[in-house]
Protein backbone atom coordinates (compact mmCIF):
# COMPACT_ATOMS: atom_id res chain seq x y z
CA UNK A 1 0.00 0.00 0.00
CA UNK A 2 2.71 2.47 1.01
CA UNK A 3 4.87 2.38 -2.10
CA UNK A 4 2.03 2.58 -4.60
CA UNK A 5 0.31 5.34 -2.65
CA UNK A 6 3.57 7.28 -2.17
CA UNK A 7 4.25 7.15 -5.93
CA UNK A 8 0.71 8.36 -6.64
CA UNK A 9 1.06 11.17 -4.09
CA UNK A 10 4.38 12.27 -5.62
CA UNK A 11 2.78 12.56 -9.09
CA UNK A 12 -0.21 14.59 -7.93
CA UNK A 13 -0.26 18.33 -7.39
CA UNK A 14 -2.50 18.57 -4.37
CA UNK A 15 -4.28 21.74 -3.44
CA UNK A 16 -4.11 23.00 0.08
CA UNK A 17 -5.20 25.95 2.18
CA UNK A 18 -2.82 27.77 4.50
CA UNK A 19 -4.06 29.22 7.76
CA UNK A 20 -1.70 30.65 10.39
CA UNK A 21 1.29 29.14 8.54
CA UNK A 22 -0.18 25.61 8.62
CA UNK A 23 -1.15 23.89 5.36
CA UNK A 24 -4.31 21.76 5.18
CA UNK A 25 -5.37 19.50 2.29
CA UNK A 26 -8.57 20.73 0.65
CA UNK A 27 -11.83 18.80 0.65
CA UNK A 28 -11.30 17.97 -3.05
CA UNK A 29 -7.84 16.59 -2.25
CA UNK A 30 -9.21 14.35 0.51
CA UNK A 31 -11.92 13.05 -1.84
CA UNK A 32 -9.24 12.34 -4.49
CA UNK A 33 -7.23 10.39 -1.91
CA UNK A 34 -10.31 8.40 -0.90
CA UNK A 35 -11.25 7.59 -4.50
CA UNK A 36 -7.68 6.47 -5.30
CA UNK A 37 -7.58 4.19 -2.26
CA UNK A 38 -10.97 2.65 -2.96
CA UNK A 39 -10.07 2.00 -6.60
CA UNK A 40 -6.55 0.74 -5.88
CA UNK A 41 -6.91 -1.47 -2.86
CA UNK A 42 -10.25 -3.18 -3.22
CA UNK A 43 -9.71 -6.93 -3.24
CA UNK A 44 -11.42 -9.18 -5.72
CA UNK A 45 -14.85 -10.10 -4.41
CA UNK A 46 -14.97 -7.18 -1.95
CA UNK A 47 -17.53 -4.45 -2.21
CA UNK A 48 -16.46 -0.89 -1.40
CA UNK A 49 -18.51 2.23 -1.72
CA UNK A 50 -17.16 5.55 -2.95
CA UNK A 51 -20.03 7.41 -1.34
CA UNK A 52 -19.74 10.29 1.10
CA UNK A 53 -21.81 10.16 4.27
CA UNK A 54 -21.03 13.74 5.21
CA UNK A 55 -18.70 16.13 3.47
CA UNK A 56 -18.79 18.74 6.25
CA UNK A 57 -15.91 17.15 8.23
CA UNK A 58 -13.76 17.13 5.09
CA UNK A 59 -13.36 20.91 5.23
CA UNK A 60 -11.41 20.42 8.49
CA UNK A 61 -12.85 23.76 9.65
CA UNK A 62 -13.22 22.68 13.26
CA UNK A 63 -9.58 21.69 13.34
CA UNK A 64 -8.30 24.72 11.43
CA UNK A 65 -10.10 27.36 13.44
CA UNK A 66 -11.11 25.98 16.82
CA UNK A 67 -8.23 23.90 18.11
CA UNK A 68 -6.07 25.37 20.82
CA UNK A 69 -2.87 26.74 19.31
CA UNK A 70 0.24 25.27 20.91
CA UNK A 71 3.38 27.17 21.91
CA UNK A 72 5.30 26.07 18.84
CA UNK A 73 4.42 25.10 15.30
CA UNK A 74 5.68 21.50 15.64
CA UNK A 75 3.36 20.74 18.57
CA UNK A 76 0.51 22.56 16.81
CA UNK A 77 0.93 20.55 13.58
CA UNK A 78 1.19 17.24 15.46
CA UNK A 79 -1.90 17.98 17.57
CA UNK A 80 -3.92 19.05 14.53
CA UNK A 81 -2.69 15.99 12.64
CA UNK A 82 -3.92 13.79 15.48
CA UNK A 83 -7.33 15.43 15.34
CA UNK A 84 -7.47 15.06 11.55
CA UNK A 85 -6.67 11.34 11.80
CA UNK A 86 -9.13 10.86 14.67
CA UNK A 87 -11.85 12.50 12.56
CA UNK A 88 -11.68 9.52 10.18
CA UNK A 89 -11.48 6.94 12.97
CA UNK A 90 -14.30 8.05 15.26
CA UNK A 91 -18.06 7.70 14.79
CA UNK A 92 -18.38 10.67 12.43
CA UNK A 93 -16.97 8.84 9.41
CA UNK A 94 -17.13 11.10 6.34
CA UNK A 95 -17.12 8.14 3.90
CA UNK A 96 -19.13 4.93 3.59
CA UNK A 97 -15.90 2.86 3.21
CA UNK A 98 -12.17 3.50 3.47
CA UNK A 99 -12.12 5.93 6.38
CA UNK A 100 -9.07 4.47 8.16
CA UNK A 101 -7.00 4.32 4.97
CA UNK A 102 -8.13 7.77 3.87
CA UNK A 103 -7.46 9.19 7.33
CA UNK A 104 -3.98 7.67 7.42
CA UNK A 105 -3.01 9.04 4.00
CA UNK A 106 -4.60 12.41 4.78
CA UNK A 107 -2.50 12.55 7.97
CA UNK A 108 0.57 11.54 5.95
CA UNK A 109 -0.10 14.34 3.42
CA UNK A 110 -0.92 16.92 6.11
CA UNK A 111 2.38 16.22 7.84
CA UNK A 112 4.30 16.31 4.55
CA UNK A 113 2.73 19.64 3.57
CA UNK A 114 4.01 21.02 6.87
CA UNK A 115 7.56 19.70 6.55
CA UNK A 116 7.33 16.39 8.43
CA UNK A 117 7.78 12.83 7.22
CA UNK A 118 5.69 10.06 8.74
CA UNK A 119 7.92 6.98 8.90
CA UNK A 120 5.73 3.92 9.16
CA UNK A 121 7.45 0.91 7.66
CA UNK A 122 5.55 -1.87 5.98
CA UNK A 123 7.60 -4.19 8.22
CA UNK A 124 5.75 -2.89 11.30
CA UNK A 125 2.45 -2.30 9.50
CA UNK A 126 0.50 -4.88 11.53
CA UNK A 127 1.62 -3.31 14.80
CA UNK A 128 0.45 0.09 13.61
CA UNK A 129 -2.79 -1.35 12.26
CA UNK A 130 -3.66 -2.84 15.66
CA UNK A 131 -3.36 0.60 17.26
CA UNK A 132 -5.38 2.24 14.49
CA UNK A 133 -8.12 -0.38 14.77
CA UNK A 134 -8.21 0.09 18.56
CA UNK A 135 -8.69 3.84 18.11
CA UNK A 136 -11.40 3.25 15.51
CA UNK A 137 -13.34 0.98 17.88
CA UNK A 138 -13.28 3.44 20.80
CA UNK A 139 -15.93 5.97 19.85
CA UNK A 140 -16.49 7.22 23.40
CA UNK A 141 -12.86 8.12 24.08
CA UNK A 142 -10.69 11.00 22.91
CA UNK A 143 -7.91 9.21 21.07
CA UNK A 144 -6.00 12.42 20.26
CA UNK A 145 -3.45 12.15 23.13
CA UNK A 146 -2.49 8.60 22.10
CA UNK A 147 -2.37 9.58 18.43
CA UNK A 148 -0.14 12.57 19.29
CA UNK A 149 2.30 10.21 21.05
CA UNK A 150 2.17 7.79 18.10
CA UNK A 151 2.87 10.59 15.60
CA UNK A 152 5.79 11.86 17.71
CA UNK A 153 7.30 8.35 17.74
CA UNK A 154 6.93 7.99 13.96
CA UNK A 155 7.70 11.42 12.53
CA UNK A 156 10.94 13.09 11.46
C-alpha positions, 0 to 999 in steps of 0.5 A: 500500500505504502509504495504505490500510494507514495508514488501516486502522491508524488505525481499529484499536485494537491491543493491546500489551504494555508491558515496561520502558517499551517497547510491543510489539504482541501476537501477535493484533495481528501476526496481524491485520496479516498477515490484512489484508495478505494479503486486501488486497494479493493480486493477481488470479491470485496464491495467498497462504496465511494459514497460520502456520508457527510462532506462537512468534516472534510473541510477540516474547519473545526480543526483549522479554526477551533483547536487550541494553538500550541506554543510552537508550530511543531506541537501545533501541527502534530496535535492538529494531525492527530485530530485530523486522523481521529476524525476519520477513525471516530463515529463521524466517518465522512465516507461509507468505506475506506475511512481508516485508509483515507485518514492515514493518507490524509494525515501523511499528506498533512504532515508532509505539507508542513515539513514532516515525514511520517515513517511507518514501515511496511515491516511494522504495518500490523503493529500500527494497524492494531493501534489504528483499529483500537482507536477506531473501535473506541468511539467514546474516548478521545484518542488524540493524546495517544495519536499525538504520542504515536505521531511523535514516535513515527515522525521526522 
